[in-house]
């Protein structure tokens, strides 16, 4: 098992903890992680885009001119796609973009993403994360003490309203509970800050 340092909110190293190599120490599978990210983004799509076809555009009921003898091409409606204000041919209609990947792929992608953070030294373990009140300054000072620059994902064992709201106004910072953790967020944020008890929960689920 690999060993990682544990810090407090002031940025001081307080102890060390062992990480399960079956979760945090595998060789990342880039193909599986890519497939999981594409799946996540597809599942986020609303699929509500819609265009009007020639049958749905108002008007165009009368033939614009007679069939033969005018020198023009024959036309049956002024709402055909080639006309201005006509309907759209083959345009998008509401649809569901969701699809599922099998459980083994999802688990491997999560382990790969977690392991990649350890390999790149972008994982920070906190001894605890407790706030007495809703205070953004506390989270800002913690990130500064931990030398965190850029985007950061803060993971707690359970959803903590005080942590969520205190970090909500900080650009590039997102909070998540273990049960809402996903591969896209892990890879999208530069630093992966996780509370020690959340590490145990992650290992329980994916070990």
C-alpha positions as CSV (number, residue, x, y, z in Angstrom):
1,X,0.0,0.0,0.0
2,X,1.2,3.5,-0.8
3,X,1.5,6.1,1.9
4,X,0.2,9.7,1.6
5,X,0.6,12.7,3.9
6,X,-2.4,14.0,5.8
7,X,-2.8,17.8,6.4
8,X,-4.9,19.9,8.6
9,X,-6.8,23.0,7.4
10,X,-3.8,25.2,8.3
11,X,-1.6,23.3,5.8
12,X,0.4,21.5,8.5
13,X,1.3,17.8,8.0
14,X,-0.3,15.9,11.0
15,X,0.0,12.3,10.0
16,X,0.2,9.8,7.2
17,X,-2.3,7.3,5.9
18,X,-2.2,4.2,3.7
19,X,-4.0,4.1,0.4
20,X,-5.5,0.9,-1.0
21,X,-3.5,0.1,-4.2
22,X,-6.5,-1.6,-5.7
23,X,-8.2,1.8,-5.8
24,X,-5.5,4.5,-5.7
25,X,-2.6,2.5,-7.2
26,X,-3.6,0.9,-10.5
27,X,-2.2,1.8,-13.9
28,X,-4.7,4.4,-15.3
29,X,-6.7,3.2,-18.4
30,X,-7.0,6.3,-20.5
31,X,-9.4,4.7,-23.0
32,X,-11.9,3.7,-20.3
33,X,-11.6,7.2,-18.6
34,X,-12.3,8.8,-22.0
35,X,-15.4,6.6,-22.6
36,X,-16.7,7.5,-19.1
37,X,-16.2,11.2,-19.7
38,X,-18.1,11.1,-23.0
39,X,-20.8,9.1,-21.3
40,X,-21.1,11.6,-18.5
41,X,-21.3,14.6,-20.9
42,X,-23.9,12.8,-23.1
43,X,-26.0,12.1,-20.1
44,X,-26.0,15.7,-19.1
45,X,-27.5,16.9,-22.4
46,X,-31.1,18.0,-22.1
47,X,-32.0,17.0,-25.6
48,X,-34.7,19.7,-25.9
49,X,-33.5,21.3,-29.1
50,X,-36.2,21.4,-31.8
51,X,-36.8,22.9,-35.3
52,X,-39.9,23.2,-37.3
53,X,-40.4,20.9,-40.3
54,X,-42.3,22.0,-43.4
55,X,-45.4,20.5,-41.9
56,X,-45.1,22.6,-38.8
57,X,-44.4,26.0,-40.2
58,X,-47.4,28.3,-40.4
59,X,-48.7,29.0,-44.0
60,X,-47.8,27.6,-47.4
61,X,-51.1,25.9,-48.0
62,X,-51.6,27.4,-51.5
63,X,-49.5,26.4,-54.5
64,X,-47.4,29.5,-55.3
65,X,-47.9,29.2,-59.1
66,X,-49.3,26.7,-61.6
67,X,-47.4,23.5,-62.3
68,X,-46.4,24.2,-66.0
69,X,-45.7,27.0,-68.3
70,X,-44.2,29.7,-66.1
71,X,-40.5,28.9,-66.7
72,X,-40.0,28.4,-63.0
73,X,-39.3,25.1,-61.3
74,X,-42.5,23.5,-60.0
75,X,-43.3,24.3,-56.4
76,X,-46.0,23.0,-54.2
77,X,-45.6,25.2,-51.1
78,X,-43.7,28.3,-49.9
79,X,-42.8,26.5,-46.7
80,X,-40.6,23.9,-48.4
81,X,-37.0,23.9,-47.0
82,X,-35.5,25.8,-50.0
83,X,-37.8,28.8,-49.4
84,X,-37.1,31.7,-47.0
85,X,-39.3,31.1,-43.9
86,X,-39.6,27.5,-45.0
87,X,-39.3,24.5,-42.7
88,X,-36.0,22.9,-41.8
89,X,-35.0,19.7,-43.5
90,X,-33.5,17.0,-41.2
91,X,-33.2,19.4,-38.3
92,X,-32.9,18.3,-34.6
93,X,-35.9,17.1,-32.6
94,X,-36.2,16.4,-28.9
95,X,-34.4,13.1,-28.1
96,X,-32.7,11.4,-25.2
97,X,-28.9,11.2,-25.4
98,X,-28.5,9.0,-22.4
99,X,-26.8,5.6,-22.6
100,X,-25.2,3.3,-20.0
101,X,-21.8,1.7,-19.6
102,X,-21.5,-1.6,-17.8
103,X,-20.5,-1.7,-14.1
104,X,-17.0,-3.0,-14.6
105,X,-16.1,-0.2,-17.0
106,X,-17.5,2.4,-14.6
107,X,-15.5,1.0,-11.7
108,X,-12.3,0.8,-13.7
109,X,-12.7,4.4,-14.9
110,X,-13.2,5.6,-11.3
111,X,-10.1,3.7,-10.1
112,X,-8.1,5.0,-13.0
113,X,-9.1,8.6,-12.4
114,X,-8.3,8.3,-8.6
115,X,-5.0,6.7,-9.3
116,X,-4.0,9.3,-11.9
117,X,-4.4,12.0,-9.2
118,X,-2.1,10.1,-6.9
119,X,0.5,9.5,-9.6
120,X,0.5,13.2,-10.6
121,X,0.8,14.3,-6.9
122,X,-2.5,16.2,-7.2
123,X,-4.3,14.4,-4.4
124,X,-4.4,16.1,-0.9
125,X,-5.8,14.4,2.1
126,X,-7.3,16.5,4.9
127,X,-7.5,15.3,8.5
128,X,-10.9,16.9,8.9
129,X,-13.0,19.7,7.3
130,X,-15.3,21.3,9.9
131,X,-16.8,24.8,9.7
132,X,-18.5,26.5,12.6
133,X,-20.4,28.8,10.2
134,X,-21.0,29.7,6.6
135,X,-17.7,31.4,5.8
136,X,-16.1,31.6,2.4
137,X,-12.9,33.1,3.9
138,X,-12.2,29.9,5.8
139,X,-12.1,27.8,2.6
140,X,-10.0,30.4,0.8
141,X,-7.5,30.5,3.7
142,X,-7.4,26.7,3.7
143,X,-6.7,26.5,0.0
144,X,-4.0,29.1,0.3
145,X,-2.4,27.2,3.2
146,X,-2.4,24.0,1.1
147,X,-0.8,25.9,-1.8
148,X,-3.7,25.0,-4.1
149,X,-3.8,27.0,-7.3
150,X,-6.2,26.6,-10.2
151,X,-9.3,24.4,-10.0
152,X,-10.0,22.2,-7.0
153,X,-12.5,19.5,-6.1
154,X,-13.2,19.2,-2.4
155,X,-14.7,15.8,-1.4
156,X,-16.4,15.0,1.9
157,X,-17.8,11.8,3.2
158,X,-21.3,13.2,3.4
159,X,-22.9,16.3,2.0
160,X,-22.0,19.2,4.3
161,X,-24.2,22.3,3.7
162,X,-21.7,24.7,5.4
163,X,-18.8,23.5,3.3
164,X,-20.9,23.5,0.1
165,X,-22.2,27.1,0.6
166,X,-18.9,28.4,1.9
167,X,-17.1,27.2,-1.3
168,X,-19.9,28.1,-3.7
169,X,-18.6,31.6,-4.4
170,X,-15.0,30.6,-5.0
171,X,-14.2,30.5,-8.8
172,X,-12.9,27.1,-9.9
173,X,-13.8,25.3,-6.7
174,X,-16.4,22.6,-6.4
175,X,-17.6,20.4,-3.6
176,X,-18.9,16.8,-3.8
177,X,-19.9,14.0,-1.5
178,X,-18.5,10.5,-2.0
179,X,-21.9,9.3,-3.3
180,X,-21.9,12.1,-6.0
181,X,-18.3,11.7,-7.1
182,X,-17.8,11.1,-10.8
183,X,-14.9,10.6,-13.2
184,X,-15.5,13.8,-15.1
185,X,-15.1,16.0,-12.0
186,X,-12.0,14.2,-10.8
187,X,-10.3,14.7,-14.2
188,X,-11.6,18.2,-14.8
189,X,-10.2,19.7,-11.6
190,X,-6.5,20.2,-11.0
191,X,-6.4,19.3,-7.3
192,X,-8.3,16.5,-5.6
193,X,-8.8,17.5,-2.0
194,X,-10.4,14.7,0.0
195,X,-11.2,14.4,3.7
196,X,-9.6,11.4,5.4
197,X,-13.0,9.7,6.3
198,X,-14.1,10.1,2.7
199,X,-11.0,8.2,1.6
200,X,-12.2,5.3,3.7
201,X,-15.7,5.4,2.1
202,X,-14.2,5.5,-1.4
203,X,-12.1,2.4,-0.6
204,X,-15.2,0.6,0.8
205,X,-17.1,1.2,-2.4
206,X,-14.4,0.5,-5.0
207,X,-11.9,-1.9,-3.2
